[in-house]
C-alpha cells in the first residue's frame, strides 16, 4: 500500500475572492475521495472579531499585532499539521491564508526585522511550510459587479482598496515553487472548478472531464540583455541548482533541485515516469538537507549540474518564472533565458499577457532543444548514441539502456522521434513506440509495472517520499507534490 499523504495548501486572496466557498467545495471534493480534510481558520478574522481595529493601532502596535498574529497562526497550523500526520488516512489541510500574508500589511524593513527577531526566514515560512499556494483573485478585480462586503463582518473595503489588498496578498507569495493564481476570466463556478483541479494536478490526481480542462505550461525564449531591475514589477530572485540522477529504468528520469535565498534552501526530488493513459506521471518529494546530500551521490555524470537564477514575478494576475542560466555549464546554455507560465490562453490572447519589457524571441513550448534534460547533457546532441530526448514526455526516446548504453541507431531514433507525434497503440496503459531495440514497432508489454527501480531515499511505492522526522520546519511528507497531470494511487484503494 502507498504511504499516507499529508498535503498542505494555502487559499489566499483579496476580499470577495471565493475563498470561503472554495474551502467548502474543496473539502467536499476530497472527503468524497476518502481523504480526511482539516480547515485551518483565518487567524486575523479570529483576532479582529475580538474587537481589534487597525485604525486604533499605532505604528508600534501594528507591528506587534502582526508579529503576534504570525506566532498565533504558526501555532494553530502546527496543531492541524500534527493531527494530519497522526491520522491514518490521506489528509488535506486547507489553510485560510498563511504565514506570508502578514508581510502584505507591514513594510519590508519591519518584516525583515520581525524575521531576524524571531529567527524566521522567508524560505522556511513560504517555500518549506506549505505544499501549494492558491491565490483567489478578488471580485474587485475583473468581476466588479459581484463585489460585496455585506456578508463579512470584518470587511469594509471599497473596490479600489480591495484591488490594492488583492495585489499585496498575491505579491506576498511570489517565489513559492507551486503558486497558482485563479482569476475572474470565467464565471464563478468555473473559477471554483479551476481551483480544485489545480490542486488535483499538483497531487497527481486525474479528474477526467469532471473539471475544467487543464492549463498548460508554456515556455518562451527571451533575448538578452536582461532589462534592469527597475523595469520589472516586484520580484523574488532565487539561486537554483539542478542535478540529474542515475536511474536503472531507461524510461524514468530523476533529478534533484536545490532552491534558495540568502543561504536558506529548500530541496525537491522529482521522478518523471513514462507517459501512461495520455498523462505524464511526475512525483515531487520535499527533502531535508541531509537526504539531499545522500541522494546527490547518485548524480548522473552524463549531465552538467545546471545553475540558474530564477526570477518570479506577477503581472496582471499572471505568474511568471524567468530562468537565467549561469556558468558553469554547456556552451549551449550561455546567455540562455527562458520564461515560463501556466495558462489556458493561446494565440493573440497569450501574446497579450506576456511581459512587454522582455524581448520575447519565440515560443519554444514543447521544443526538446529547450528541455533542461537536453540542455544539461555533456555530449553534443548529434553524436552517435546520444541521450538527446526527442519527446519531452517520453524519456525512453532518449535511447538509454541500463548503464547509459544506446538502445537504437540514429536512424531508428529519428524514426521514433517522427512517430512520437503520431497516434499510438496502447497496451496495458502504455503507448507504443516507447522502448525499442532495433525499430519502433516493438511495444513494451509490461506497462513498466515491475520495471521501476528507485534511487535510495527516493520515492516509496508511487507517491510518498522522505520521512522528514528530524526537521520540525519540514513536516513529514510535507513536500510531496504530484506532477502536473500525473496519476496517483491513494490509500484505501481509491483511484481517481
N, C-alpha and C positions, 0 to 999 in steps of 0.2 A: 504494500500500500504506500502511496506517496506520503511524504511528510506533511504535517499540518501547515497551513499558511496563515500568516498574520499580515494584513495589508492595511497601511495607514494612509488615508487620503484626506487632504485639507480642501474644504469647499470655502472659497473666499469670494469677495466681490463687493461692489458698491451697493448703495441702498436699492431695494426693489429689483434684485437681480435674479431671483428664483432660488436662492439658497435653501430656504425652508421647504419649499415644495420639492426641490431636488433631493434633499436628505430623505424625505418621506418616500419618494419613488425609488430611490437607490436602496433604501432599507428593504422595501417590499420585494424588489427585484432579486436581491441576494438572499433574502430569507427564503424565497421560493425555490432557490437552488440548494437549500440545506445549509447555508452559511449562518454563523452567528454574527449579528451586527450590533455594534455599540455606537452610540451617538454622543459625542463629547459636546456639552453645551457651550455656547459662546460666553467666555469669561467676562467680557466687557458688559454684556447685557445683564449678567448676574450682578455685577458691581453697580452699574448705573441704575438698575431698578431699585437699589437700596437708598437712593436719594442723592447720589453724587452727580454734580453738574459741572461740565467742563468750564462753563462761564464763570463759575465761582472759584476756580483754581488759579493760584498764582503760577508763575513760571516754574518755581521750585516744586510746588505742589504737583504740577502736571508731570514733571519728571519722575517724582516719587510714585505718583499714581501708575504711570506706565511701567515702572520698574516692578512694583508690587503686583500689577496685573499680570506681567510676564511670569513672575515667580509662581503666582497662583495657577496660571494656565499650565505651566510645566508640571506642577504637582498633580493637578486634576488629570491631565493627559497621561501621566505616568501610571496613575491608578488604573485607567482604562487599558493602557498598554499591557500592564501586568496581568489583568484579567483576561486579555486576549491571548497571552502566552499560556496561561494555565487552562484555558478552555480546550476541550477535546476536539472541537470542530474547527474547520476553516473559519477565520474570523476577519471581518471587515470593520475597521474603526474609522468612523467619519468624524472629522474634527471641524466644528463650526468656527472657522478661522484658525490660524496657527501662530506660532511664535513670531514670525517675521512681520505680521500685521501691525504689531506695536511700533515698528520702525517708521510707519507711514505718518505717525502723529507727532514725532519729535524730529529735531534737526539731526543731520548726520553726525555733527560733533557730539551731541548729547547721547546719541545712540552708541557711538564708539566708546564714550565714557562709561555708559552702562555695561557694555560688553567687557571692558577692561576691569571694572569694579567687581563684577560678579564672576569673572573667569569664563565668560562665554565667548563664542566666536560664531560668525555667520555660517561657516561651513557645517558646523555641528547643528545649529538651530534650523538652518534652511535645507541643506542637502542630505544630511545623515538622519535627521529625525523622522522625516516623512517619506513615504514611497512616491507620492504623486500629489501635485497641486492642481486644482481646478479653479479657474477664475470665472465666475459667472458675471458677465458684464451687466451693469445696471441698466434698467429700462430707460433711465435718463439719457442713455447713450445709444440711440438707434430705435428706441420704442417709446418715445416720449409720451404718446397718448395713453400708455398703460402705467406711467409712473405715478405712484401714490405712496404716502406715508401714513395713511389713516389707520391701518391695522398694526402699526408698530409703535408701541408706547415710548420707545427710546429714540425714535427717528422723527426729525422735523425739517430735514434739508430740502431746499429748493432744488430745481433741476440743475442749475449751474454748479452749485456746491456739490450736488450728488455726482456730477460728472468728474469734478476735481477729486473727490474722495475715491471714486471708482478707479481713476488712473493711479492714484497713490497706492491703493490696495494691490493693484496689479504689479506696479513697479517694485513693490517691496519684495516680490518673489522672483524677480528677474534673476536668472542664474541657476535656479533649481533644474537639475537634469531632466526632470519629467514634469514640465509646466505646460498646461494647456489652457487656452482662452476660448470660452464658449460665448460667442457674440449673439446679437439680436438680428442676424441676417435672415432668419426664418421665423416661423410662428413659435409660440411658447412651447407647444407640445414637442415640436422638432428640436427645440433647444434642450429640453429635458432628456430626450432620447439621445441626442448627441453627447450629452454629458455622461450618461450611463454607458454608452458604447465606448467612449473614450477611456473609461476606467477598465472596461472589459478587454479592450485592446491591449493595454499595458499588462493586464493579468494573464493574457493569452487565452481568453475565453471566446469561443466562436459564437456570436449571437445570431448567425444566419441572416434572415431577412426581417427579423423582428424589430430591428432598429435601423436608423439611417445608414446609408452607405458610408463606408469609412473614408475619412480624409486620407490623402496620400502624402508621402514625403516628396518634396520637390527640391532640386539642387541646381544652383546656378554658379557658373564660373565668373569670378569677379576680376576685372582687370585692374592692375596696380597703377599708380601707387595708392596706398591706403589713405583715405581722407583724414584730415586732422580730427582729433577727439572732439573738438567743438562742433563738427558737422553732425555728430551722432546725437540721438536722444540719450537720456540717462542709460548707462550700460554697466554691465559687470564683466570684467575680464578674468579668465581662468587659465592656469597652466594645465595642459592636458598631455598625458603620456600614454600611448597605446603600445602593447606588446602582443603579438600573436603567439599562441602556444602550440606545441606539438599535439597531434591527435592521431589515434590509431585508425579511426574510421575515416575513409577517404572523403566521405560526403559531409563531414561535420567540420565546423570551424569554431575555434575557441580563442578568446582574446581577453586581456586584462586592460582595464582603464584606471589610471590614477588622475584625479582631477582636484585642483585646489587653489586656494588663495592665501597669500601671506604665511606659507608654511603649514597650513591646515588642509588636510586631504580627505577625500572620500575615495573608496575603491570599489570597482564593479568587475565582476567576472561574467562574461557573456558567452553563451553557447548558441550557435545557429545551426539548425539541423536541416536536412533536405526538405524540399517542398512537398507537403502532404495535403491531399484533397484541395489543392489550389491555394494553400496558405503556407506561409513561412513560419516555422516554429523557432522562436528566439527566446531564450530564457536568461534573465539577468539576475544576478545574485550579489547583494552587497557583502563586502568582506571587511574583516579587521585588517589592520596594518600587518599583523603577524601572518595571517593567512595569505595576504597579498605577496609577501616576501617568499613564503614557501612555494607558492604557485609560480612565481617568477622564474624559478629554477627550471621550469618546463618550457621556457620560451623557444620559439622556432627560429633557428639561425638563418633560415632561408628568407627571413623578413628583417628589414630595418626596424628599430624602435622608432615610432612616429612621435614627434614633438610638435605641439600646436599651441597657439594662443587662441582661445575661444572667446569671442565677444558676443554676449547675449543682450538683446535689446527688444523693446516693444514699440511698434508704430501702428497707429490706427487699429488697435485691438488684434494685431498680428504679431506673433512671437517669432523672432529670427535668431539664428546662430550663425556667426561668421567665423569659420575656421581659417586661421592664418598659419600655414605650415612653416616650421622653423628648422634650422640646422641642428644636428647633422641628419642626413637622410639622402635618398637617391636624388641625383640632379634633376629628375623629372618633377620633383616637388619644390624646387627652388622658386620662391616668389609666388607659390600657389595659394589662392584664396577661394574658398567655396562657401556659398551662402545657402542655408537650408531653412525650410519651414514646412509645416504641415497645413494643407489646405484642400478644400474640395473644389476650388476655383480653377478655371483654365482659360486659355486664350487671352483676350484683352483684359478680362476681369483679373486674371492672375497677374498680368503685367502691371496693372494699375496699383496693386498693393505692394509692389517691390520698393525698397528704399531708393528714393530719387537721387540721393547723394552718392550712391555707389555706381560704378561703371560696370553694368552687367554685360558680359561679353556674349554668353549664350546659355541656354538651358541644357544642362547635362544630366537631367534626371534619367536614371536607368542606363547611362553610358558607363560601361565597365572600365573605361580608361580613368574614370574619376572615383572608382571604389577604393576605399582605404586598403583593402586586401591587396589589390593590384599595385597601388601606389607604393606600398611598403616593400614589395618584392626586391631583393637584391639583384636578381638577374635581369637581363634585358628581356622584354616581352616576346621578342621574335626568335628566341633561341629554341633549339630542339628540346622537347620535353619540358617546355616552360609550364610553370604552375599558373600562368595567367588565367583568370576566371572570366569566361565569356558571358556567363549568365549570373547576374548578381544574386539571384535567388537559388542558385544551384552550384555549390562549390565542388560537386563531383566533376563538373565540366572543367575544373582546373587541371585535370589529368594527373591526380595524385594517387599513388598507391601507398600501401604501408611503407613507411620509411622515406616517402617522397619520390619513389621511382615512377617514371611516367607510365601511364596506362595505355596511351594511344599515340599514334603518329600525329604529326602536324596536320596531315591531310585529313585524317579521320576526325581530329579535334575541330577542324574548320567545318566539316560536315555537321558535326554535333552542334556547333555554335549556330549554324544556319537553321538546323531543325529545332533548336531550343525555342524559337519563336512560333513554331507550328503547333497545332493541336496534338496532344499526346495521348496515347493509350494509357490506361491506368490498371494496375494490378495490385491488389491489397493496399490501395490508397496511395501508391507511389507512382509518379508519372514515368512513362517510358523514356528512353534515351538518357538514362541517368548514370549508371555505372557501365562502362564499356571497356572491352578488351581489344578487339580488332575493328569494330564498327559500331554504328549507332542503333543496331537492330536488337541488341540484347537488352532485355528488361529485367531489372532487379526484382526478384520474386519474393524476397523475404520481408519486404516492407521495412527493412532496416531495424526490425523489431528487436532482434537479438544481436545486432551487429555493432551497437554503440559501445564505445569504450570511453570512460570519463576520466579526466585528469584527477590527480589526488586533490582532496579537499574541494572538489568541484561539485557538480550537481548530483544530488542523491535521487535516483529514480528520474522523474521527468521534470520536477518542479523545484523543490526546495534546495537550498544551498547550505552555506556555512552556518553553524550554530555559534553565534557571537555572544556566548555567555559571559565572556570576560571583559566586555566593553559596554558599560552602562548606557552610553550615549547611542550605541548602535544596537537596538533591541534585537533579540534573537529572531532570525528570519526576517528582520525588518527591511532588508534591502532588496527583497525579491520583486523584480519587475518582469513580468512576462513580455515577450516581444510583440511588436505590432502584428496583428492578425495571426497570432500564434494559436496553438491548440493545447489545452491543458486538461489533464485528468484531475479530478478532485476527490477528496475524501468521501467515503460512503458510496463510492461507485458512481457518483453523479458526473455525467459528462455533458457539457452544454452543446 
